């Protein structure tokens, strides 16, 4: 699984990082306990090495799919 810099029209830019699929590789949302922080950062993806990626609020479903698929261990 790789993360890329965002360019217009869903064209991937420079590769920022690459991760293997395993449990706990990425978490969705803000680690801060405040309600406002959780609301604003609900598209925040935090990877296990501390790398943080933001998805816009309109793409929150895509961020949920990324978390779901990334945290499944690879079968091969």
Residue pairs with C-beta under 8 A, 6 or more apart in sequence:
1 18
1 19
1 20
1 21
1 25
1 69
1 70
2 15
2 16
2 17
2 18
2 19
3 15
3 16
3 17
3 18
3 19
3 47
3 51
3 53
4 12
4 13
4 14
4 15
4 16
5 12
5 13
5 14
5 15
5 16
6 12
6 13
7 13
16 51
16 53
17 47
17 49
17 51
19 25
19 26
19 47
19 48
19 49
19 70
20 74
21 69
21 70
21 71
21 72
21 73
21 74
22 71
22 73
22 74
23 71
23 73
24 48
24 71
25 47
25 48
25 70
25 71
26 45
26 46
26 47
26 48
26 66
26 67
26 70
26 71
27 45
27 46
27 67
28 42
28 43
28 44
28 45
28 63
28 64
28 67
29 38
29 41
29 42
29 44
30 37
30 38
30 40
30 41
30 42
30 44
31 46
32 38
32 41
41 54
42 57
42 60
43 54
43 55
43 56
43 57
43 59
43 60
43 63
44 52
44 53
44 54
44 55
45 52
45 53
45 54
45 55
45 63
45 66
45 67
46 52
47 53
55 62
55 63
